[in-house]
Amino acid sequence: MGEIVGAGLLAHVPTIVLPEETRLELNEGKEITLVTGLQELRKEVFEREGPDSYDTVVVLDSHWATTVEFVVTGQDRRAGLFTSEELPRGMCRMPYDFPGDPELAANIAKSADRHGTWITAIDDAYLPIYYATINLWKYLGEGLPDKRWVTIGVCQTGDMEDHLRLGRALADGIAATPGRRVLVIASGALSHTFWPLRELRDHESSDPAHIFTAEAREADLERIAWFKEGRHDKVLDTMDEFWKYKPEAKFFHYLMMAGALGEQACTAKGRQYGAYENSIGTGQVHLWFDRPADGWTGTGSPAPTAPRTPHSRA
């Protein structure tokens, strides 16, 4: 039986893969702590060996938007050069090469019916890859050649319930894969409104004073505090309020992770790597959740994934 042994809400902003001298130039001569935070997280979690280690990473990618179903990558291996369509000057021909996990991808897809959703595993070698996956792999996976990486996109026609259902199916798919020890990454931001083009170069510092509005900054900080207290219930119960501040991808990346960890019943406390920082108006943070000794929901058992009425595939 597989299990989720750790999970994180992590920032993937383009700035982290820019050359150091460029980062310092943009940030008043200081390193952004989103970089140093990932470096610390790699040492403490992703390079960890022994009984607390992992074999597979599942990235819930806020940049990959599907339409009629959820898609999970099912290739044996993904390798190539990545150039971003969004910022090709800063993310240009970045090499990547890592093994996938076709067995896990297939089991996640097989779990869809039980939760009334649609998931397809795709093994097409030409399937696009996005920097919400690549940027984090560069920090956390590169140089660890035996670790498998799998990506699942958000679904642009789905709502909160659909993404929670995906998370439930993800948990079941992991549980159905013998021996898997999985880290789940929700790759994306908190509040996510950019400064307009003619203004944004005045707001490239990582200082949270540059978050688009003070209200968005306070909403982010409130949720960071709840995550540190293990109050996933408060985050989920106030999504209507948080949507006012346009979290990246409607916060679907986090909602999928929450669905896999038990939703309102999840009690895992987050620890922060680096500071809460600005990226041209958006709120960015790294929060990591280790699996509590008594389980994600404090019951000593895997997170509950109650079945839902299956949808017809006709």
Order of alpha helices (4+ residues) and beta strands (2+ residues): beta-alpha-alpha-beta-beta-beta-beta-alpha-beta-alpha-beta-alpha-beta-alpha-alpha-alpha-alpha-alpha-beta-beta
